[in-house]
Amino acid sequence: MEKIRVSKVDTPKVAKSPAVHTLKVENVKLWRRGQPYTGTLHIMPHHLVFSAPPPPSASASAKPQRPKEVWITYPMISHCSLRPSPTSHMQPTLRLRCRDFTFYGFEFRDDKQARDVYDSIRSLTCKLGRLDKLQAFHYKPKSPENELNGWQIYDPRREWKRLGISSKDTEKGWRISEINTEYKYSQTYPALIVVPTKVSDSVLRYAGEYRSRQRIPALVYRHPVNNCSITRSSQPTPGISGKRNPQDERLVAAIFATNRGWRSTPNNDSTTTGSTPESSMVNLNESAADSSFVGVGDTETANPERSTVDDLTGSTETDPEAPKIYGAQQRNLIVDARPTVNAIAMQAIGLGSEDMKYYPNAQKAYLGIDNIHVMRKSLNQVVEALKDSDMADLPPNKQLLAKSNWTKHISNILDGTALIARTVGIMHSHVLIHCSDGWDRTSQLSALSQICLDPYYRTFEGFIVLVEKDWLSFGHMFRHRSGFLSSDQWFQIENERIERNRNTSGGGGGFGDVLRGARGLWSRPNDSTESLDQDPIGAEIQNASDVTSTTDAVHPTLSSSKIGAAEEHRETKVNELSPVFHQFLDATYQLLYQNPTRFEFNERFLRRLFYHLYSCQYGTFLFDNEKERVEARAAERTRSVWDYFLCRKEEFSNKSYDPVVDDSIRGKERIIFPKKGEARWWSEFFGRSDEEMNSPIISPPTYASSSQATRSPPRNSHSGTSTPIPQEPIVTGTETAETATGAGTTAHIDNPPPMPPTHAFQGSTTSSHPPTNGTHGPSPLDAAAAFGRDFGQNLKAGIANLNLGIGGGAGVDHSRRGVSPSGAGVGGGSNTSRSRSRSKELRKEVEVEMQ
């Protein structure tokens, strides 16, 4: 019989809410992995607790065993279904699916008991409506955890100093701006923003108007050896009219110029990774000369006919056994993590991507990483493959696992990470990363690239600093993407219809037809069925109020307030949930698995961090940005999740960790790279064995030709991946000021090469009659490019004609609609007001679907 247990240190002490009475149900049967346990179920204010008495001891002198307990925190529940008793011979059953991939079934004696428990769980999850009712605001840790203060681990000024940036050191070309100390410049950015020294705050104010939500290009990492940078931002807003912003162009140009004239002197001494920001700063600066990297001016000239993407994606660095060649001609890179078609569609609502004509000396690469809706569907398919393991000990459905494309998505993220890390560390160039709003895929790529480039972020403290900086301070929407307050949509009673208020998204008429016709084309082929037709139950999560909190050193002008982000009424919008941070942890696991001696923490640390993302026992991940955490006074009212890990550091330490960094010794280099095509299932995370998750799918025998039968297996068809990951290039399109390649590129080329219409390619690759002029027919990439261009331009024109109210880009002819530009005419101002209101709703729907 499988043991169900919880360690003593994990049993939380909670302050019981007087408004909630504990419900105790005797003689409940728990099913888990096909094993039944009979015991008592307790409905507590923040947990569902099942306790089963220990089996009788065979010896009277044996030490008495503790009762077996299962603690389930309510925000961990992602699905709850009640099956009433259909006959007197069957017991009613309550089945739970949890976000940590545990599945439980509870059998009760009668329907009333089952319904009472179901209603209690529902009222303690999706009926809370406020963050301050979660466990984090009531949790009181015991010693030694209560003696720590994880909120003080990350100090932005100390981290920037570690990277060589301070008010006393401006030679590296960067300064710390305080333009956002009151969060009025950008509500989703940190209080302190690092920008080029040559760019004033006045320029930043104008540049902010051009970036979505004023998320301007800002520094997150400066390489200590070559002074190259990783910066991040949101998408620009050129719209259909292709408007520009000279201040934004100046800001990006200044970023790319920060390492001009920079030199470093190489030698081959080794160093040890520091454990604190101060010591790490010293080690990194001292070891700038310890690397085998050389300065940009000392490198050999690269082939001018090849692009950065060509050099990096075709680099021998993908082979870990190939010799490493450090240094190349500087070619700066703007990474747009979205599929190209998504970027084009965003132009129709006044957003979009950079026109590289105005950003010379750089190249833009579209990575084609799928959006939040595709990732959510992928995870749901993984759950479908595992969900029946409560009542029966069934193996995972390998076909559904393969169909989910989960490991393919992780592989794509890692390939994008490798491109960025090589651009900075090998090509000695700058990288600017963005997606749509710059808080989902951007956070993944930025943080993972820094893990690859800097050994400090592979230590306990460094990883904590990285999460605090790139995820928490730079505004990943943890609350928005995680749905801590649950949803009515996750509760169902079999054979009973639950009434819900359905808000039909996508609209009717032409706009709805355009979006429905574009289904599946917002990104690369992914079999997604997500669209704006989906019913997003629940109101949109409201923005935080402009209420300020107590003063501190970073934002001294903020005053105290009684009401903050924690007290506002919230509802989960299911259509905007996505496993973004989950994927980051999975990708980090892949790097750890491939480099087992290069990380100070172990796999269990990542797994437990994911658990506490949803446990809501700590306040670290409850909010969407730094501003909300400050307003809610999270550091005063809740505990930091890092307290939990720091007081248990020993059990989360990697016993194989080697802190020595020496670029002259293979296996101890400063930089690590993910191995292409080797993403695997994180079996421990999904509560399964490695054999269950990573053994190859056994297919029925096929009658292959002799040539196929003798063909050698592909390089990556080894044990460790359930299905071979297609080796598709992560870069789906590139742009410079002169050229554009790939499907759906958005550059405005003065004289683009003629591109035949899409239908000209139909059947070209399967025709039995080759061209008679001696030339080869168009390639599939040519067809994709033609289709992407046709589709993108037609989509932009179609949406623009719907008048979404985008200033300067919609090009609406009011006379055609019988309405004067001032809004007068048939129906008067009320019709115009309703039209504008609907236009805003439609624009929001497009933006949500594309993000």
C-alpha positions in Angstrom: 0.0 0.0 0.0 1.3 3.4 -1.0 2.3 5.6 1.9 0.6 9.0 2.0 2.5 11.2 4.3 3.4 14.8 5.0 6.6 15.8 6.8 6.3 17.4 10.1 7.9 20.6 9.1 5.5 21.0 6.2 2.4 21.0 8.5 1.6 24.7 8.7 0.4 26.5 11.7 -2.6 28.7 10.7 -4.7 31.3 12.5 -8.1 29.8 12.3 -10.8 32.2 10.9 -13.7 32.6 13.4 -16.1 32.8 10.4 -15.4 29.3 9.2 -16.3 26.3 11.2 -14.3 23.1 10.8 -16.4 20.3 9.2 -15.4 16.8 10.2 -16.6 13.8 8.3 -16.0 10.2 9.5 -15.6 7.0 7.6 -14.5 8.6 4.3 -12.6 6.5 1.9 -9.7 8.2 0.0 -8.5 6.8 -3.3 -5.1 7.6 -4.6 -3.2 5.7 -7.3 -5.8 2.9 -6.9 -5.1 2.4 -3.2 -8.0 3.0 -0.7 -7.6 4.5 2.8 -10.4 4.9 5.3 -10.3 7.8 7.7 -11.6 11.2 8.7 -11.9 14.2 6.4 -11.5 17.7 8.0 -12.6 20.8 6.2 -10.3 23.5 7.7 -10.2 27.2 6.9 -7.2 26.9 4.5 -6.8 23.1 4.0 -8.6 19.9 3.3 -7.0 17.4 5.7 -7.5 13.6 5.5 -6.3 11.5 8.4 -6.1 7.7 8.4 -5.2 5.7 11.4 -2.0 3.7 11.1 -2.2 -0.1 10.5 -2.1 -2.2 13.6 1.4 -3.1 14.7 2.5 -6.7 14.5 4.6 -6.4 17.7 3.4 -4.9 21.0 6.9 -3.5 21.6 7.1 -1.8 18.3 7.2 2.0 18.2 3.6 3.4 17.6 3.2 4.8 14.1 1.8 8.2 13.3 -1.5 8.6 11.5 -1.1 9.1 7.8 -2.2 12.5 6.7 -2.9 14.3 3.4 -3.0 18.1 3.5 -4.5 19.8 0.4 -4.4 23.6 0.3 -7.5 25.0 -1.4 -5.7 27.1 -4.1 -4.0 23.9 -5.2 -7.3 22.5 -6.5 -7.8 23.0 -10.2 -10.9 20.8 -10.7 -13.6 19.4 -8.3 -16.3 17.1 -9.5 -19.1 15.5 -7.5 -20.8 12.3 -8.7 -23.9 11.7 -6.7 -24.9 8.1 -5.9 -26.7 6.8 -9.0 -28.0 3.7 -7.1 -28.2 2.5 -3.5 -25.3 0.1 -4.3 -22.8 2.9 -5.2 -21.4 5.5 -3.0 -21.2 9.2 -4.0 -17.7 10.3 -5.0 -15.8 13.6 -4.9 -12.8 13.8 -7.3 -10.1 16.4 -7.0 -7.4 17.4 -9.5 -4.5 19.4 -8.0 -2.1 21.7 -9.7 0.9 19.7 -8.4 -0.4 16.7 -10.4 -1.8 14.8 -7.5 -5.3 13.3 -8.0 -7.7 12.2 -5.2 -11.0 10.5 -5.0 -13.2 10.6 -1.9 -16.1 8.2 -1.3 -18.9 9.2 1.2 -21.6 7.3 2.9 -24.5 9.3 1.5 -25.2 12.2 -0.9 -25.8 14.8 1.8 -22.3 14.3 3.2 -20.7 14.5 -0.2 -22.7 17.6 -1.2 -21.9 19.4 2.1 -18.2 18.8 1.5 -18.5 19.9 -2.1 -20.3 23.1 -1.1 -17.7 23.8 1.6 -14.7 23.5 -0.7 -16.4 25.7 -3.3 -17.2 28.4 -0.7 -13.6 28.3 0.6 -12.0 28.7 -2.9 -13.9 30.5 -5.6 -16.1 32.5 -3.2 -13.3 34.2 -1.3 -12.9 37.1 -3.7 -10.0 38.7 -1.9 -6.3 37.9 -1.6 -6.1 38.8 2.1 -8.4 35.8 2.9 -5.7 33.4 1.7 -3.5 31.5 4.1 -0.5 33.8 3.5 -2.2 36.5 5.6 -2.7 34.1 8.5 0.3 31.9 8.4 2.6 32.0 11.5 5.8 30.0 11.1 7.7 28.2 13.8 11.4 28.4 14.7 13.8 28.6 12.9 11.7 29.8 10.0 10.3 32.7 11.9 13.8 34.0 12.6 14.4 34.7 8.9 13.3 37.5 6.6 13.4 36.5 3.0 12.0 39.8 1.9 15.4 41.4 2.4 17.4 39.0 0.2 16.9 41.0 -2.9 18.1 44.6 -2.9 18.1 46.1 -6.5 20.9 48.5 -5.8 23.0 45.7 -4.4 22.3 43.5 -7.4 23.1 46.4 -9.9 26.4 47.0 -7.9 27.2 43.3 -8.3 26.8 43.8 -12.0 29.2 46.8 -11.9 26.5 49.6 -12.0 26.3 52.3 -9.3 26.2 56.0 -9.0 30.0 56.0 -8.5 30.8 53.8 -11.5 29.4 55.3 -14.7 32.2 54.2 -17.1 30.3 51.1 -18.1 27.6 53.3 -19.7 24.7 52.6 -17.4 22.8 54.5 -14.6 20.0 53.9 -12.2 17.0 56.0 -13.0 14.4 56.9 -10.3 11.8 58.0 -12.7 9.4 55.3 -11.5 9.9 55.5 -7.7 6.2 56.3 -7.3 5.1 53.8 -10.0 3.5 56.6 -11.9 5.7 56.3 -15.0 5.0 52.5 -15.4 2.7 50.7 -12.9 4.1 47.3 -13.9 7.8 48.2 -13.8 10.1 48.2 -10.7 10.8 51.4 -8.8 14.5 51.5 -10.0 15.2 51.2 -13.7 18.7 50.9 -15.2 19.1 52.8 -18.5 22.1 54.1 -20.6 24.0 57.0 -19.0 23.6 59.1 -22.1 19.8 58.9 -22.0 18.0 61.4 -19.7 14.7 60.9 -17.9 13.2 63.4 -20.2 13.9 61.1 -23.2 12.5 58.2 -21.2 9.2 60.0 -20.7 8.7 60.4 -24.4 10.0 57.0 -25.2 7.6 55.4 -22.8 4.7 56.7 -25.0 5.8 54.3 -27.7 6.0 51.1 -25.7 3.0 49.1 -24.4 2.2 50.0 -20.8 5.3 52.3 -20.8 7.6 49.2 -20.4 10.6 50.7 -22.1 13.8 48.8 -22.9 15.6 48.5 -19.5 18.6 46.6 -18.4 18.4 43.2 -16.6 21.9 41.9 -17.1 25.3 43.3 -17.9 28.0 40.8 -18.9 31.1 41.4 -16.7 33.5 40.3 -19.4 32.4 42.1 -22.5 30.0 44.8 -21.1 27.2 43.5 -23.4 23.7 43.6 -22.1 20.4 41.9 -21.9 17.5 44.4 -21.9 13.8 43.8 -21.9 10.7 45.7 -22.8 7.2 45.4 -24.2 6.2 45.6 -27.8 6.3 49.0 -29.6 3.1 50.6 -30.9 3.7 51.4 -34.6 0.1 50.4 -35.6 -1.0 50.1 -39.2 0.3 53.5 -40.1 3.8 52.5 -39.0 4.4 55.5 -36.7 7.8 55.9 -35.1 9.3 57.4 -32.0 12.7 59.1 -32.2 13.2 58.8 -28.4 12.6 55.1 -28.4 15.1 54.8 -31.3 17.6 56.9 -29.4 17.2 54.7 -26.3 17.8 51.5 -28.2 20.8 52.9 -30.0 22.3 54.1 -26.7 21.8 50.6 -25.3 23.6 49.1 -28.3 26.5 51.6 -27.9 27.2 51.0 -24.2 30.1 48.6 -24.8 31.8 50.7 -27.5 35.6 50.7 -26.9 35.3 48.1 -24.0 38.3 45.9 -23.5 39.2 43.0 -21.2 42.5 41.3 -20.7 42.4 37.5 -20.8 44.2 35.1 -18.6 43.4 31.6 -17.5 43.0 31.7 -13.7 40.1 29.9 -12.1 37.6 31.3 -9.7 34.9 30.1 -7.4 31.3 31.2 -7.6 30.5 33.6 -4.8 27.5 33.2 -2.5 26.5 36.8 -1.8 25.9 39.8 -4.0 28.9 41.6 -2.7 31.3 38.6 -2.9 29.8 37.7 -6.3 30.4 41.2 -7.5 34.1 41.0 -6.6 34.5 37.5 -8.1 32.9 38.5 -11.3 34.9 41.6 -11.7 38.1 39.9 -10.8 37.3 37.0 -13.1 36.6 39.2 -16.0 40.1 38.5 -17.0 39.8 34.9 -16.1 37.7 34.0 -19.1 38.9 32.8 -22.4 36.6 35.4 -24.0 38.3 38.3 -25.8 37.1 41.8 -26.4 35.1 42.8 -29.5 37.9 44.8 -31.0 40.3 41.8 -30.7 38.2 39.3 -32.6 38.5 38.0 -36.1 36.1 39.5 -38.6 33.1 37.4 -39.2 31.6 36.7 -42.6 29.7 39.8 -43.5 27.3 37.9 -45.7 26.0 35.8 -42.7 23.6 37.1 -40.1 23.8 36.8 -36.4 21.0 34.2 -36.5 22.9 32.3 -39.2 26.1 32.3 -37.2 24.4 31.2 -34.0 21.7 28.7 -35.1 24.3 27.0 -37.4 27.0 27.2 -34.8 29.0 24.1 -33.8 28.2 25.1 -30.2 25.1 22.9 -30.6 27.5 20.0 -30.3 28.8 20.0 -26.7 31.9 18.1 -27.8 32.9 20.6 -30.5 35.6 23.2 -29.6 34.3 26.5 -28.5 35.2 29.6 -30.5 34.9 32.8 -28.5 34.4 36.2 -30.0 32.9 37.5 -33.3 31.9 40.7 -35.0 29.3 42.5 -33.0 25.8 42.1 -34.3 23.1 43.3 -31.9 19.8 41.5 -31.8 16.2 42.4 -31.1 14.3 39.2 -30.1 10.5 39.2 -30.7 9.4 36.0 -29.0 6.1 35.8 -30.8 5.2 34.1 -34.0 5.4 36.6 -36.9 1.6 36.4 -37.6 0.8 37.5 -34.0 3.0 40.6 -34.4 1.3 41.5 -37.6 -2.2 41.1 -36.1 -1.1 43.4 -33.2 -0.5 46.2 -35.7 -4.2 46.2 -36.5 -5.0 47.4 -32.9 -2.2 49.9 -32.8 0.6 47.7 -31.5 3.1 45.6 -33.4 6.9 45.2 -33.7 9.9 47.3 -34.6 10.4 48.6 -38.1 14.1 47.8 -38.5 14.6 50.6 -40.9 14.7 52.9 -37.8 16.9 50.5 -35.7 20.1 50.2 -37.8 23.1 48.0 -36.9 20.8 45.4 -35.5 18.8 42.4 -36.6 15.4 41.3 -35.4 14.5 37.6 -34.9 11.0 36.2 -34.4 11.2 33.1 -32.2 7.7 31.8 -32.8 7.2 30.7 -29.1 3.5 30.0 -28.8 1.2 32.2 -26.7 -0.4 31.7 -23.3 -3.5 30.1 -24.8 -1.6 27.4 -26.6 0.5 26.7 -23.5 -2.6 26.4 -21.3 -4.1 23.9 -23.7 -0.9 21.9 -23.8 -0.9 21.6 -20.0 -4.5 20.6 -20.0 -3.7 17.8 -22.3 -1.0 16.6 -20.0 -3.5 16.6 -17.2 -5.9 14.6 -19.3 -3.1 12.0 -19.8 -2.7 11.6 -16.0 -6.1 12.5 -14.4 -7.5 8.9 -14.0 -4.8 7.9 -11.6 -7.0 8.5 -8.5 -9.4 5.6 -8.5 -7.0 3.2 -10.4 -3.2 2.9 -10.7 -3.1 3.6 -14.4 0.0 4.6 -16.4 0.0 7.9 -18.2 -1.6 8.0 -21.6 1.5 8.3 -23.8 -0.4 9.3 -26.9 -2.0 12.2 -25.1 1.4 13.2 -23.6 2.9 13.3 -27.1 -0.1 15.2 -28.5 0.3 17.9 -25.8 3.6 19.0 -27.4 4.7 20.0 -23.8 8.3 19.0 -24.3 8.4 20.6 -27.7 7.3 23.9 -26.1 10.0 23.6 -23.5 12.5 22.8 -26.2 11.5 25.9 -28.2 12.0 28.1 -25.1 15.5 26.6 -24.5 16.4 27.1 -28.2 15.5 30.8 -27.8 17.5 30.9 -24.6 20.6 29.4 -26.4 20.3 32.0 -29.2 20.3 34.9 -26.6 23.1 33.5 -24.5 25.3 32.9 -27.5 24.6 36.4 -28.9 25.8 38.0 -25.6 28.5 35.5 -24.5 29.9 34.4 -27.8 29.1 37.1 -30.3 29.8 39.9 -27.8 26.6 41.7 -28.8 23.5 43.2 -27.1 20.1 41.6 -27.0 16.7 43.3 -26.5 13.9 40.9 -25.7 10.2 41.5 -25.8 7.0 39.6 -26.6 3.6 41.4 -26.3 3.5 43.1 -22.9 7.0 41.8 -21.9 6.0 39.8 -18.8 5.5 36.2 -20.0 7.8 34.8 -22.7 10.2 37.8 -22.1 10.6 36.8 -18.4 11.3 33.1 -19.4 13.9 34.0 -22.0 15.6 36.7 -19.9 15.9 34.7 -16.8 17.0 31.4 -18.5 19.6 33.3 -20.5 21.1 34.7 -17.3 21.2 31.3 -15.8 23.3 30.1 -18.8 25.6 33.2 -18.8 26.2 33.8 -15.0 27.2 31.1 -12.5 25.9 33.3 -9.7 22.3 32.6 -10.8 23.0 28.9 -10.5 23.5 29.3 -6.7 20.8 29.3 -4.1 21.0 33.0 -3.5 21.6 33.9 -7.1 18.5 32.0 -8.2 16.4 33.7 -5.6 17.7 37.1 -6.7 16.9 36.2 -10.3 13.3 35.3 -9.6 12.9 38.5 -7.5 14.4 40.6 -10.2 13.2 39.2 -13.5 9.8 37.8 -12.4 8.6 39.7 -9.4 10.1 43.2 -9.9 9.6 43.3 -13.7 6.0 42.4 -13.3 5.1 38.9 -14.3 1.4 38.7 -13.5 1.5 35.8 -11.0 -2.0 36.4 -9.7 -3.4 36.9 -13.2 -1.8 33.8 -14.7 -2.2 31.5 -11.7 -5.8 32.0 -10.6 -5.3 31.7 -6.8 -9.0 32.6 -6.1 -10.3 29.7 -8.2 -13.3 29.8 -10.5 -16.9 28.4 -10.6 -15.9 26.9 -13.9 -13.7 24.4 -12.0 -16.6 22.9 -10.1 -19.2 20.6 -11.5 -21.8 18.1 -10.4 -22.4 15.2 -12.8 -25.9 15.1 -14.3 -26.6 18.6 -13.0 -26.3 21.8 -15.0 -24.7 24.7 -13.1 -26.1 28.1 -14.2 -23.4 30.6 -15.1 -23.3 34.1 -16.6 -21.8 33.6 -20.0 -20.1 36.5 -21.6 -19.6 35.6 -25.2 -16.3 36.8 -26.5 -15.2 37.5 -30.0 -18.3 39.4 -31.0 -20.5 38.9 -34.0 -20.5 40.2 -37.5 -17.4 40.9 -39.4 -15.0 41.1 -36.5 -16.0 37.8 -35.1 -15.8 36.2 -38.6 -12.2 37.6 -39.0 -11.1 36.1 -35.7 -12.8 32.8 -36.2 -11.4 32.6 -39.7 -7.9 33.2 -38.3 -8.2 30.4 -35.7 -5.0 28.4 -35.4 -3.1 31.0 -37.4 -2.1 33.3 -34.6 1.0 31.2 -34.1 2.8 28.3 -35.8 0.7 25.2 -36.3 -0.1 23.9 -32.9 -3.6 22.3 -33.2 -4.9 24.9 -30.8 -8.7 25.3 -30.6 -8.5 28.4 -28.5 -10.3 31.4 -29.8 -12.2 34.4 -28.7 -15.4 32.3 -28.9 -14.3 30.6 -25.8 -16.4 31.4 -22.7 -14.1 33.3 -20.3 -16.2 32.7 -17.2 -15.7 35.4 -14.6 -15.0 39.1 -14.8 -11.7 40.5 -15.8 -9.3 40.8 -13.0 -9.2 44.4 -11.9 -6.1 46.5 -11.8 -4.7 47.6 -8.5 -6.0 50.8 -7.1 -3.8 53.8 -6.8 -3.5 53.4 -3.1 0.0 53.7 -1.7 1.6 52.1 1.3 4.2 52.7 4.0 7.5 54.4 3.1 10.8 52.6 2.6 14.2 53.3 1.1 13.3 52.5 -2.5 10.1 54.5 -2.8 10.3 57.1 0.0 7.4 59.2 -1.3 4.8 56.5 -0.9 2.5 57.0 2.1 0.6 54.5 4.2 -2.9 53.3 3.4 -5.4 50.9 4.9 -6.6 49.4 1.6 -4.3 47.9 -1.0 -4.2 45.2 -3.7 -5.0 42.5 -1.2 -8.3 43.9 -0.1 -9.8 44.6 -3.6 -12.4 42.2 -4.9 -10.9 39.8 -7.5 -12.2 37.2 -9.8 -10.2 34.8 -11.9 -10.4 35.1 -15.7 -9.9 31.5 -16.8 -9.1 32.5 -20.4 -5.9 34.3 -19.2 -4.4 31.6 -17.0 -1.2 30.0 -18.3 1.7 27.9 -16.9 4.4 30.5 -17.7 6.4 30.2 -14.5 5.8 26.5 -14.5 7.6 26.3 -17.9 10.5 28.4 -16.6 11.0 25.9 -13.7 10.7 23.0 -16.2 13.3 24.6 -18.5 15.6 25.2 -15.4 15.2 21.5 -14.6 16.3 20.6 -18.1 19.5 22.7 -17.6 20.1 21.1 -14.3 19.6 17.6 -15.7 22.0 18.3 -18.5 24.6 20.0 -16.2 24.3 18.1 -12.9 27.4 19.7 -11.3 26.7 23.3 -12.2 23.8 24.1 -9.9 23.9 24.5 -6.1 20.3 23.5 -5.7 18.7 20.2 -6.6 15.6 19.2 -8.5 13.5 19.0 -5.4 14.0 22.7 -4.8 12.4 23.5 -8.1 9.5 21.1 -7.4 8.9 22.5 -4.0 9.0 26.1 -5.3 6.3 25.2 -7.8 4.2 23.8 -4.9 4.5 27.0 -3.0 3.5 29.1 -6.0 0.0 27.6 -5.6 0.0 26.9 -1.8 -0.6 30.6 -1.1 1.1 30.0 2.2 3.5 32.8 1.5 3.0 36.3 0.0 5.8 36.2 -2.5 3.7 35.2 -5.6 0.3 36.6 -4.7 0.6 39.8 -6.7 1.1 41.0 -10.3 3.9 43.5 -9.8 6.1 45.4 -7.4 3.6 48.2 -7.1 0.8 45.8 -5.8 3.2 44.2 -3.3 4.2 47.6 -1.9 0.6 48.8 -1.7 -0.6 45.6 0.0 2.4 45.8 2.5 3.2 42.2 1.7 6.6 42.3 3.4 4.9 43.3 6.7 1.7 41.2 6.5 3.0 38.0 5.0 6.0 35.7 5.0 8.5 35.3 2.1 8.6 31.9 0.5 12.4 32.1 0.7 12.2 31.7 4.5 10.9 28.2 3.9 13.9 27.2 1.7 16.7 29.0 3.6 15.9 27.2 6.9 15.8 23.9 5.0 18.8 24.6 2.7 20.4 21.2 3.4 17.6 19.1 1.9 17.5 21.3 -1.2 21.2 21.3 -1.8 22.8 19.5 -4.8 25.4 17.1 -3.5 27.2 17.0 -6.8 27.6 20.8 -7.1 31.1 22.0 -8.1 31.4 25.8 -7.6 34.7 26.1 -9.5 34.6 28.2 -12.7 37.5 27.9 -15.2 37.0 28.6 -18.9 40.2 26.7 -19.6 38.7 23.4 -18.4 35.9 21.7 -20.3 32.9 21.2 -18.1 33.8 24.1 -15.8 33.2 27.0 -18.2 31.3 30.1 -17.1 28.6 29.6 -19.7 26.4 26.6 -20.1 24.1 25.9 -23.1 21.0 23.8 -23.4 21.5 20.7 -25.6 19.3 21.1 -28.6 16.5 18.6 -29.0 17.1 16.9 -25.6 14.2 18.2 -23.6 12.6 15.4 -21.5 9.7 14.8 -19.3 10.3 16.0 -15.7 8.9 12.7 -14.3 9.4 13.5 -10.6 7.4 16.7 -11.1 4.4 14.8 -12.5 4.6 12.2 -9.7 5.6 9.4 -12.1 8.6 7.2 -12.7 11.2 8.1 -15.4 10.2 4.9 -17.2 6.5 5.9 -17.3 7.1 9.3 -18.7 10.3 9.0 -20.8 10.2 5.6 -22.3 9.5 5.6 -26.0 6.0 5.1 -27.4 5.7 1.5 -28.7 4.1 1.8 -32.1 2.5 -1.0 -34.0 4.8 -2.7 -36.5 4.9 -1.1 -40.0 6.0 -2.6 -43.3 8.9 -0.3 -44.3 10.9 -0.4 -47.4 14.4 -1.9 -47.2 16.0 1.6 -47.3 13.8 2.7 -44.4 14.5 -0.4 -42.5 18.3 0.1 -42.6 18.2 3.8 -41.9 20.1 4.7 -38.8 18.1 6.2 -35.9 18.1 10.0 -35.5 20.7 11.5 -33.2 18.1 12.4 -30.5 16.1 9.2 -30.6 17.6 8.1 -27.2 16.0 7.0 -24.0 14.9 10.1 -22.1 12.3 11.5 -24.5 8.9 10.0 -25.0 8.8 11.1 -28.6 11.4 12.6 -30.9 11.3 16.4 -30.8 11.0 17.8 -34.3 14.2 19.7 -35.1 12.4 22.9 -36.4 14.4 26.1 -36.3 13.3 28.3 -33.4 13.8 31.5 -35.6 10.8 31.8 -37.8 11.7 35.1 -39.4 14.4 37.8 -39.4 14.6 41.5 -40.3 17.2 44.1 -40.7 17.1 47.6 -42.1 17.7 46.2 -45.6 16.2 42.7 -45.8 13.4 40.5 -44.3 13.1 36.7 -44.4 10.5 34.3 -43.2 6.7 34.2 -43.1 4.8 37.2 -41.9 7.7 39.6 -41.5 6.7 43.2 -40.8 9.6 45.3 -42.2 8.7 48.0 -44.6 11.1 47.4 -47.4 11.3 50.1 -50.1 11.6 47.7 -53.0 10.6 44.2 -51.8 11.2 41.3 -54.1 8.1 40.2 -56.0 6.2 37.5 -54.1 3.6 35.5 -56.1 0.2 34.9 -54.4 -0.2 32.0 -52.2 -2.2 30.0 -54.7 0.8 30.0 -57.0 2.5 27.5 -54.7 -0.3 25.1 -54.5 0.8 21.7 -55.7 4.3 22.9 -56.6 6.0 20.5 -54.3 4.0 17.4 -55.4 3.8 18.0 -59.1 5.1 15.1 -61.2 6.3 17.5 -63.9 9.4 19.5 -62.9 9.9 23.0 -64.2 11.0 23.1 -67.8 13.1 26.2 -67.5 15.8 24.4 -65.5 15.0 26.1 -62.3 13.7 24.6 -59.1 10.2 25.2 -57.9 9.5 27.4 -54.9 10.4 25.9 -51.5 8.0 25.3 -48.7 9.5 28.3 -46.9 8.7 30.5 -49.9 5.2 29.3 -49.8 5.0 30.0 -46.1 6.4 33.4 -46.6 3.9 34.2 -49.3 1.0 32.9 -47.2 2.1 34.8 -44.2 2.4 38.0 -46.1 -0.9 37.6 -47.8 -2.7 36.6 -44.6 -1.0 39.3 -42.5 -1.9 42.1 -44.9 -5.4 40.9 -45.4 -6.0 40.5 -41.7 -4.7 44.0 -40.9 -6.9 45.5 -43.6 -10.0 43.5 -42.4 -9.6 44.5 -38.8 -8.8 48.1 -39.6 -12.1 48.4 -41.5 -13.9 47.5 -38.4 -12.8 50.8 -36.7 -11.4 49.6 -33.4 -10.8 53.2 -32.5 -7.0 53.1 -32.9 -5.8 56.6 -33.4 -3.5 57.3 -36.4 -3.7 53.8 -37.7 -7.2 52.7 -38.5 -7.7 54.9 -41.5 -11.5 55.0 -41.1 -13.5 56.9 -43.7 -16.4 58.3 -41.6 -18.3 59.4 -44.7 -18.8 55.8 -45.8 -20.6 55.1 -42.5 -22.9 58.1 -42.7 -21.3 59.7 -39.6 -19.5 62.9 -39.4 -16.0 62.9 -37.9 -17.4 64.7 -34.9 -19.9 61.9 -34.2 -23.0 63.8 -35.3 -25.5 62.1 -37.5 -28.1 59.4 -37.3 -28.3 58.2 -33.7 -26.3 61.1 -32.3 -23.7 60.9 -29.7 -25.2 57.8 -27.9 -24.5 55.6 -30.9 -21.0 56.9 -31.2 -20.4 56.3 -27.5 -21.7 52.7 -27.8 -19.6 52.1 -30.9 -16.4 53.4 -29.1 -17.2 51.2 -26.1 -17.6 48.2 -28.2 -14.4 49.0 -30.2 -12.5 49.1 -26.9 -13.9 45.7 -25.9 -13.0 44.2 -29.3 -9.5 45.7 -29.1 -9.1 44.1 -25.6 -10.2 40.8 -26.9 -7.7 40.9 -29.8 -4.9 41.9 -27.4 -5.8 39.0 -25.0 -5.9 36.5 -27.8 -2.5 37.6 -29.2 -0.6 37.9 -25.9 
